[in-house]
Amino acid sequence: MKKTLITLMLLAMTAVAWSQDNKVRIAELDSIGIMQFNNQQYDEALTTFQQELSLIQQEYGENDSLYVDDLAVISRCYFRQKAYKKALETGLKAAEIYGNHYSKDNVYYANLLDNVSLYYSSVDDLANAEKYSDEAVKIYYKYFTNDRHMGGTLAHAAEIKYSLDKFAEAVALQEHALTLIENDEGVHSDHYLNELKYMKMYYDEVGNAAKVEEMEALEAQLKDEMEHGFVPPLVEFKTAEKCREHNEDAYYCSLYYLNHYLNADKMGQAAQYIQSWSMSSPDVMMIFGEPEAKWGNEPKNAVYMIAYMAACTKFALTHEPVDPLEQYMSAIIDMVNYYSANKELTGEVEAFEEYINLFNKDPKKLTDRLEKDYAAFQKASDKGKTTKLTTSTESEQ
């Protein structure tokens, strides 16, 4: 009897250990699969998620929400592979399990229905695509999450209505989708620009030539602003939260400053915006060592200090995580390029000419110099020494 009890205990302990190993492996596979999917390695991601699905089935069963999540992402892998029938089959199974065991009245279920609708569209079954899309839209309008996910669902619905020649419905859905995408991602997002093309197409079908022209002008304007930047209205930045609300504006304002001559329109306003945001934001750190103090404290170089701030801002908002040395080197080089384009307006700056001469001799000489300057700044910072700018950076433009 005692031997039997010991055997049962050992079996139980083995089962617990096996279960713990399974849970760890599920988490590992999920992380790997997501990384592969984000890197567009869809074949590898599919294999990884299928392995995860098998373990989830053993550990939790097919009715668990983790199983549904995995089915949903597997369906997206199939879709990316253009295996549309498999995507549809898998997406339908995910929606069925979730609807039967959890809820048919929440946003998660609406997202599953939206996926199924997309898959039906891909196999040219527009009747079922519309059916599932309408249900997803109905749920979203009930809960009105007012985010990009709702915007995406409405945009999918508009496309289906368009394919069914229901142009007026497509226009109404797409207009609302664009508003939500603008609010959540901004008008300078790729998502917004892509949906703008569809909006133009739907307006054309209902014969609204004025709106088509308006969309074309807006598209051209946004593309230009995304390439060359723009100057947003001035804002008072008192908190980190306020700065982060305007990170996108700060990026495009910095882009504008670095892509325009000093005598261009709105450069004064751009300079004020960049200085105000960069001095208040926790998301950008600017290196002000002895070399920067030497040229930065010259009043005539204030415009180049703004260019340096703009270059730091541009780098910080497009790199995660930020390497301080890389940011410093990139910002100095951007600022020197800006100087080269504008020195006929401001006159020569000895420090910048020195950078240019080093680069012309050998680009490595410039990088070596910047690395040395950064190391000196870091050493001074470690000792608690700081370098201050004594001159206002306000632009006279």
N, C-alpha and C positions, 0 to 999 in steps of 0.2 A: 504493500500500500504506500509506504513511504517513498519507495523508488518511483512509483507511478506519479505521486504528487510532485516529486523533483523533476520528472520528465515534463509534466504539464507546465511547471513554472518556467523551465528552460525554453519550452516552445513559446510561451507567452512573452518572455523577455526577448526572444529572437524576433517575434512578430512586431514588438514595439520598436526595436532597433531598425528593422526593415522599413517600418512605417516612417520613422524619423528620416532615414536615408532617402526615402521616396520624396518627402516634402522638401528636403534640401535640394534634391536633384530637379524637382519641378521648378523651383525658384531659379535655379541656375539656367535651365533650359529656356525659361521664359525670358530672362535677361539676354541670353545669347540670340534667341529668335528675334527679339525686338531690334537688337543691334543689326542683325543681318537684314531684316526688313527695311530698316531706315537707310541701310547702305545699298538698297536695291538688289540684294542678293536673294532673290525670291525663291530660287530652287533650294538653296541651303536653308532658308527660313522655313520653307514648307516641311522639309525633313525634320528640322528641329522641333517645330510645333507639333508634328505628328508623333514624335517621340514623347513630347510632353503630354499630349492627349492620352496616349496609352497609359502613362503613369497616373494621370488624373482619374482615369476610368478605374484603375485598380484601387486607388487610394480613396476616392470619394464617390465613384459611381457616375453614371451618365446624366443624372438629373441635377448635379451640382452646378452652381453658377460658374465655377472655374472651367468646367467642361464646356459650357455655353460660350464663355469668353474665348476659349481656344478654338472652338468651331468657327466663331466669327472671324478670327484673324486668319485661320486656314482658308476660309472662303475668300478673303482679300488677297491671299497669296495666289490662289488659283486665278482670281480675276486679273492680277498683275501679269500672270503667265499667259493670259488670254485663253485659259481653259474655262470658258464661261459656263458650260453645262455643269462642271464639277463645282464651280463657285456657287451656282444656283442651288444645286442639291445640298451643299454644305450649309449655305446661308439659310435655306428653308428649315433644315433640321435645327439650327441654332434658335431660330424664331419660334419654332414649334415647341421645343423643350422649355424655353423661357416663358412663353405664353401659357403653357399648360401647368407649369410648376411654380411660377413666380407671379407675373402680372402681365396683363395686356393693356395696362393703362398707366404707363410711365415713359419717360423720355428714352430710357435705355431700349425699351421694346420698340419705340418709334425708330431709333437708329437701326435696329435689326431689320425692320420693315423697309426702311429706306435702302439698305444694302440689297435686300431681295428685289426691290423694285429696279435697282440699277442692273442687277444680273438678268432680270427678265428683259429689260431693254436690250441688253447685249445679245440675247438670243432671238431678238425681233418679236417678242411676245408683248406688244404694247398694251393689250387689254389688261393682262395681269400686272404689267408694270404700273399702269395707272391705278389699278385697284389697290395695290400695296402702298403706292405713293400717297394716294388720297387718305388712307388710314394713318400713315405717318404724319402727314400735314395736320390732320384733324387732332391728333394727340398733341402736337407741338403748339397748335393754336389754343388748346385747352390750358397748357401749362406756361406757354409764352416765355420761354427761357431767354429770348432776346439775345442770343449769342451766335457765333459763327457756325455752330452745329445746326441750329435752326435755319440759319441763312443757307447753308449747304443743302439741307433737305428741301427748302423752298426752291432753290435753283435747280435741283434735280427734277422736282415736280414741274417746274416751268418748261424744262427741256422736253419732258414727256408730253405735256399739253401741246407744245409746238409741233412735235412729231405727229400728233393726232389732228393737226390743223385747228386746234382750239387756241387761236392766237391772242384773243383778248384775255383769256385766263392766264396764258403764258406771260403776258405783259404785267398783269397785276401781281403774280407770284414773284416775277423777277425784280420788279421795283422794290418789293418788300425785302427780298433776299439781299439786294445791293445795300439797302439801308442798314440791315443787320451786320453785313460784312464790313461796311464802312465803320460802324460803331465799334466793332470788336477788333478788327485788324487794320483799319485805316484805308484811305483811298490809294495809298502808294503800295499796297500789298499786291503780290502777284495774283492772289485770289480775286481781289476786286477788279483788277485790270482784265483778267480772263472773263469774268462774268459780265463786264461792260461790253465785250464783243457780242455776247448773246443778247444783251439788252438792245443793242443797236439792231440786231437781226429781227427781234420780235417787233420793235417799233416799225421797221420797214414793212413787215407783213400786214400790219394794221393800217398802213398808209400814213403814218405820222412822220412826214419828211422833216419837220422842224426838230423833232426829238432825235431823229437820226443824225442830223447836222450837229445838234448839241452834244450827242455822245461822241461823235468823231472829234470835235474840238476838245472835249474833256479828255479823251484818250491821248491825243497828241500832247496836251498840256501836262498830263500826269507822267507820260514817258519822258518828256523833257525834264521835268522836276526830279524824277528818279535818277536821271543821268547827271544832271548839273546842279540839283538842289533848288531850294526855294527859301524865302525869308518868312517865317511865321510871325504873327503879332507878338509884341513884347508881353512878357509875363513876369510877375513878381514871384521869384523862387525863394520861399521862406522855409520849406521843409524838404526832406528827402523824398517824401511821397509826391510832392508837387513836381519835383524834378523828374521823377520816374514817369509821371503822367505825360511828360513832354520829351521823353527820350528820343522818339522818332523825329519830332520836330527839330531837336537839337542836332541830330545826325544830318538831316537834310539842310539845315541852316549852315552847318560846318561845310558840307559839300558845296553849297552855294558860294561861300566865302572863298574856298580853295579853287573854285572853277571860274572865278570872275576877276577881271582886273580891278584894281583899287578904285578906279574912277567910274565903275559900273553903278547903276541905280541900286539903292537900298543897302549899300555896303556899310553905311553907318549904323543902320538898324540891325543888320546882321552881326556886326561887331558887338553891339550892346547885348544882343541875345546870347551870343556865344560866351561872352565874359560873365554875364549874370548866371547862366546855367552852369558853366564849368566850375565857377568858384563856389557853387552851392551843392553840386551833385556829389553823392558818395560813390557814383559809378565810374568816375574818372579821376586818376591821380596824375598830376603833372610834375615832372622832374624840373626843379629850379636849382641847378647847381651854379658854381662860379662862372662857367662860360655863359650860361643863360642870363645871369645877373649882369655880366659885363656888357652884353649888347642890349639886354632887355631894359636896362635903366636909362638908356638913351631915348629921350622923348620922340625923336624922329623914327625910332624903330617900334613904336607902339603897335603899328599896323601888323608888324611881323610877329609880335607877341600874340596878337589875336589869331594869326595864321597858325602859330604853334599850338595854341589852345584848341583851335578847330581840328588840327591834325590829331592831337591827343584824343579828342572827343570821337572823331571818326574811327580811330583804331579801337578805342575802349568799347564802343557800342557794336562792333562787328567781330569781336574776338572773345571767346569764353573758353577757359579762363584767360585773363590778360597777363602776359609776361611783361613785367615792367621794363626790362632791357629792350625787348622787341618793340614795345610801344615807343620808348624814347628814341630809338634809332629811326623807326618809321616816321615819327613826328618831325624830327629834325630834317630828314631827307625831304619830306613833303613841304616843310616850311622853306627850305633852301630852293626847291623847285619853284615855289610861289614867288620867292624873292627874284629868281632869275627872270621870271615873266614880268615883274613889276619894277625892277631896279631903275629903269629909265624914268619912272615917275617919282621915285623916292631918292635916287642917288645910291651910290655904292655903300655897302656895309662891310667893313674890313673882316669881321669874323666870318661872314658868309662867303666872302671871296676866298678865304682860307680853306673853308670846307670844299668849295668848288675846285680849287687848285689841287687839293689832296685827291679828290675823286678823279681828276683828269690825269694825274700821275699814275694812280692805281686805285681802283675802287676799294681794295682791301685796306689801303692806308686810311681811308675815311672811316671804314667800319672799326678799324683798330683804334682810331682816335676817339670815336664815340663810345666804344667799350671802356676805354681808359677814363673818359669823363664820367661815365655812369658809375664806374667802380669808385672814383673819388667822391662822388655824391653819396653813394651808399656808405662809404667809410665815415664821412662826416655825419650822416644821419644816425649811424650806430653810436656815435659819440655824443649825440644830442645837439649837434650844431645844425643850424638852418640858415639858408640864404634867402634874404628878403628882396623883393622888388620895391624900389623907392619911387618909381614913376607910374603914374596912372596909365592904364592900357586903353583908355577911351580913344576911339578913332575920331579923327577930325573930318572924316568923309561925310 
